[in-house]
Amino acid sequence: MSFSKKVAFHTLGCKVNQYETESIKNQLIKRGYEEVPFEDKSDIYIINSCTVTSIADRKTRNMLRRAKKINPDAKVIVTGCYAQTNSREILEIEDVDFVIDNKNKSNIVNFVGAIEDISFEREKNGNIFQEKEYQEYEFATLREMTRAYVKIQDGCNHFCSYCKIPFARGKSRSRKKENILKEIEKLVEDGFKEVILIGIDLSAYGEDFQEKDNFEALLEDILKIKNLKRVRIGSVYPDKITDRFIELFKNKNLMPHLHISLQSCDDTVLKNMRRNYGSALIRESLLKLKSKVENMEFTADVIVGFPKEDEIMFQNTYNLIKEIEFSGLHIFQYSDREGTIASSMDGKVDAKTKKQRADRLDSLKQEMIIQSRKKYLEKSLEVLVEEEKDGEYFGYSQNYLRVKFKSDEKDLINKLINIKIKCVENDMLIGEKEM
């Protein structure tokens, strides 16, 4: 087959996946490939998969089939977490030409260049647990409006009872500090004011180095970078919010928002999930952080309907979430993931009950969204402006609240503007530019 060098991408799942796709895309473009939208006819389709939920698996399979429908003669490549854990299953799908695991993902550009070779293996799948060091991706900026993402770590050592990710990503591996700092310095040179640190388990940073390092020390060095205005942390576990970690927020360039990998606030459920902490620690660490850091806001992931979760256990989670008050929640109904401890647990919660609990938590979420934002009425927030539509500007405050304001001024994109908040509209703060 002769390629016209058109390639299309579709990425499922987290920002880590998106970051890796961006690097692959950048490398292929450098080699002369033309990126086209996924719905267009392409010679090569690359699907970077996720396997966090059964829904993610299904979405991957749907995208594989869609690619072949668009162009039956195309080469369809699937990579990512689902490709790592379920390669044989994917190979049975006739719409798939090649399966490349996470271990080999960073080298996918060379595979793409070799697929005209009739002897090329359909499957590249190795033992991800053999990976001992962080695998560098060629630098490519993953941007979201005016913000840029920086990957600092991969893998996870927790092996929570419901989660496949350690089997998809391997053990925790930290990126060399000098490479992280170099990338951020380059982003600042390119005009970015905000970077977001991402990984599978950020707080495990440095634990795998021979000379032990840690996440707090890395943050201290990042915060020293000249002209970097905002550092945002992607996600943390509640038990990693130490006194030293809290102290770092005295630096105003560290944004007062955290996404918490919460999952539950009930002691029994947390134990069954194999989380290494209980509800008392969640309450203590999050409320302490709120009391110590001005305008601190939290968002969180929560699973409802975990095996053996009864009404009292769910209510414990509901009550503590309400007490702490979150500015946003990602609510997931538990689903079995093959090979995990939880998948073989008894006491499965029926679909109707799971939906009811998700709906109740969603109602609380809507209440908290309003309450968390009303606190800022008549207050001033610094906003990084991201986009403009018909004279209305949109951006995010330091604590990751979406803000809208009107202005006749031009060229406000990527500027830090003080906005006085006047009202709340759904989940958005509406304000006026301070003179």
N, C-alpha and C positions, 0 to 999 in steps of 0.2 A: 504493500500500500504506500502510495506517495502522499505525504502530508503537506498541506498548504500552511501548516504551522498555526492553526487556530486551536486555542485551548480555552475551556470554560471551567469554572470552579463553583462548588457549592459547599459551604461549611456549616456543620451542625455543632451545637454545644457551646462550650465556654470560650472566653477571650483567649485562653492559651491556644486552643485550636485555631482561632482566627489569626492570632499572631503567627503561627506556624504556616498557615496558608499564605499569608502575606509574603513571607520569605520565599516560599516555593514559587509563587507568582512572579515575584521580582526577579528571581534567578532565570525563569523561563523567558521572561520578556527580554532580559539581557542577551539571551541566546537567539533572539529573533522571532520568538513566538508572539502571536497576537492574541490578547485576551478578548473574548467575546462574551456577551451575556449567556447565562446557562440555557435560556430558552431559544437561543439562536443555534443554527447548525454549526457544529464544531467537529474537528477531527479527533480531539481528545477531551474527555470529561473527567475531572478529578473531584471526587466526593470525599471530603474530610469528615469522618463520622464520629458520632458520640454514642456512648452506651450507658449513660447515667440512668435512663429509664427505658422501659419497654417501648414507650412512645418514640424515643430517640432512635431505637433500632428500626422501628417500622418506617419512620421518616427516611432513614438511610436507604432501605430497600425500595421505597417509592421513588426516590431520586435516581437510583440506579436504573430502574425500569423506564423512568421518564427520559433519561439520556438516550437510551437505545431507540425509543419511539421518535425522538427528534431526528436522530441520525443513526439508522441501523448499522451503518458501516464504520461508525466511530469506535475508538478504543476507550473503554470505560475502566477507570482506575479507582478503587476505593482504598482509602488509608484511614488512619486515626484509631480511636479506641475500640470501636466495634470490629474493625479489621484485625486488631491485635487479639481480641478475646474470642472471636467467632469466625476465623478465617475459613475453615472448612465449610461451615454453613453458608457463607457468602459465595464460595466457589461453586456451590451447587446451583446458584442463580445464573441462568443462561445469559443474562444481560451483562454479566461481569466478565471483563477480560483479565484484569490483574488485581491482586490483593497485596498491598504493601503495608506492613505493620508500623507501629510507632517507632520501633528500633531503627528502621530503615527510612523513616519518613523524610529526614533532613537530606537524604541523598536521592530523593525522588526525581530530581531534575535529570540525573544521569540515567535513571530507568526510562524516563520518557524519551530520552535521546536514543535508547537502545531497543525500543519496542518493535522496530521494523525487523529486527533479528528474529528469525523464525524459531531459534532455539531458546529464546528468552523465557525464563520460568514464569508461570502464571502467578506463583505465590512467593512472596518474600516474607517469611514469618519466623522470627527467632524468639528465644527466651528473653523476655524483657527484664527479668530479674538478674540477668548477666551484665546488664548495663550498670557500671560502677561510677561513671562520671557524667556530668551534664553535657549534653550534646549541643554544641553551638549551631545556631542557624545563621545563615548569611544575613547581615543586617538589612532590615527593611521595615519601614515605619508603619505600624498599625495605628492609624489615627481614627478618632471618632470626633468629627467636627474639629475643635481646636485642641483636643487632648490626645496624648500619645501613650500607648501601652508598652511596658518594658517587662519582659519575662525574666525572672530571677531564679527560678527553681522548677523542678519537675519531679513527679512521683510522690508517693505517700507511704508512710510506714504504719498507719493506724489500723488498717484492716477492720474497719467498722463492719458490723455483721450484715448490713444491708447493701454494701457498696462493692462494685466491681472495679473501681478505678485503680487500686493497687495492681490488679492483674492486667490492666490496660496500660498503665504508665510505669510500673515497676516501683522500686524503692526510691526514697527521697534522694535527689541529686541536686547540688547547689551550683549555680553559675559562678565563675570566678569574678570576684569583686571588681577587678580592674576592667573587665569587659562590660560589666553593668555600668560603671561610672563613665566609661568611654562612650557607651551608647547614649546615655543621658546627656552628657556634654555635647554630643553631636546634635541631639534633638533641640537643646537650648540654642545652639548656633543656628539651627534651622528655623528658629522663631517660636518654638513651643514654650508655653508658660507653665503647663501642667503635665506631669507624667503620672501614670497609674501603674503601680507595681502588681504584677500578676504571677501566679504559679498555682500548683495544685495544693500545696501546704506552705504558705509563705513563712509561717513561724518556725518551720523546721530548717530554715536557711542556715547553712554553715555547720550543722551538726555532723555532716558526713566528711568534712575536711579533716585532714590529719591534725593540723593545728586548729583546734575548735574555734569557730566563729559563731556569731548569732545575728538574728534579724535586727535587733536593736542597734548593734554596732554598724551594720550596713546602713540603716536609716540615718544614723548620725553622720556618716560620710556623704551620703546622698544630699542631705540637707545643707552641706557646706558648699555645694556646687554653685558657683557664681551665676547670678541672673535667673536661677530656677525659682519661680514664684510659688509653685504649688506641687506638693507631693501627696498623692492619694494612695491609700492601701486597699488592695483588692478585696481580701477576705481574711478573717482570723477566727481561731477557735476561742471560746470564752476563757479557757484556762491559760491562755497565753497573754492575757492582759495583766501584766505584772506592774509593780510600782515603777520600775525603770521604764517600761513601755509608756506608762501614763506620763512620766516626766518629759518624754520626748515632745508631747503636745504643747509644751511651753514655747516651742518654736512655732511661730505663726504660719510658717510655710508648710507645716504638716497639717493636712486638712482634717477638721473635726467631724469626720464621718467614718463609720466602720460597717462593713457588711459582715454579719456574724453567722458562722456556720453553726446554727442553733439546733435544729432538727426536732428537739423536744425539750420540755422543762419539767418533766416528771422523772423522779429518781429511778423508778422501776424500768420505765421505757429506756432511759439513758443507759442503764446497766445492760439491758437486753440488746441495745445498739452497740455495746462495747465502747461507749464514750468514757473517757477517764475522769469524769467529774459529775457532780450532781447539781440539783437546782439551787442549793444554797450558794455555790460558787458562782453560778450564772447571775443570780440576784446581786451578790456582793460586788463582783467585778464590774458589771455593767452600770449599776447605780453609782458606784464609786467613780467610774470614769465620767459619768454625766455630771457628778457634783464637782469634779476637779477641772473639767474642760468646758469652757464657755461655748454654748450653742452646739454641743456634741449631739449628733443624731445617729441612730442605728437603723439599718435594714437587716433582714435575716431570711434564711431558708428554714422552712418548717415542714416536717413530714407528719401527716395525720394517718391514722389507721394502721400503725405498725402492729405486727402480731402481738396479741395479748393486751393491747391497749384497750382498757375499758373506759366507761364514761368518766369516772373519777380521775383517771390518769389524764384523759384529754382535758378535763376541766382544770387540772393543775397547770397544764401547759397554757391554756387560755388565760388563766388568772395572772400568771407571772408575766406573760407577754403584755397584758393590759397594764399591769403595774409599772413595768419598765417603760412602755410606750415607744413603739417603733414608728419611723416615718414611712416604712414600706415593708411588705412581706412577700416572699415567694413561697407559695403554698403547694405542696406536692402530696398527692394521694399515694400511699405506699403501693409499690408493685414489686413482685418477686424478681430478683435478678439471679439467673442460673449460676450455680457454683458458690453462692454466698450462704453463710450460716442461717440468715433470716429466712431464706427460701424454704428451708426444711423445718422451720419452727411450726408448732401447732398454734392454735388460737388465732387463726386468720380472721380478720375483720371483713365483714361482707361489704360489697360495693356500695349499697345504699347508705350504710352507716358512714363509710369513708366520705362519701359525697356530702352528707349532712354536716359532718365535722368540718370539712373544707369550706362549706358555705358559711357556717357560723364564724369561722376564723376570718373568712373574707369580709363578712359584715363588720367584725371588729377592726380589720385592716382599714376599711373605709372610714370608720370613726376616728381611728388614730391618725390617718392622713390629714383629716381636717384639723384635729386638735393639735397635732405637732406643728402645723403651719400657722395656726392662729396666734401662736406665741410671738410671731415676728411682725405682727401688725404695728405700724408706726416705728418700726426699727429699721436700721440701715444694714444691708448685707452687701458684701463685695461679690460681684458677679463676673465670671469669665464669659464674655459674649461669644456665642457660637454661630448664630445665624440671624438673618433678617428676612422678613416677609412683609411687603407692603407697609413699610415704615414701623413695623413692630419687631423688636429685637428679643431674642431668646438666649438664655444661658443658664449656668448652674452656679449656685452660691457655694461658699466654702464647704458647707455641710451637705452638699449634694441635693439641694432643693431646686427644682426648676422654676425659673423666674422669667416673667415677660414684662417688657416696658416699651413705651413709645418714645421715639426721638426723631427730630428732623436732621440730626447730625449724620454724616456719612462716615464710613471707614471705622466703625466701632468693633468690627469682628476681631476676635483675639485680643481685645483690650479688657482690662480689669476696671469695672465701673461700679461705683457705690450707688445702690438703689434703695430708696425708701419704700417699704412695703405698705400698700394701701388696702389690699383685699386678697381673698383667697378664691380661686375659681377652679373647682374640681380639685386636682392635686397640684395646681400651679399657683405660685405667688405672683400677684400683679403689683407693680410698683412704678415709681417715678425716678428718673435720673436726678441725683442731687447736683445742684449747681456749685 
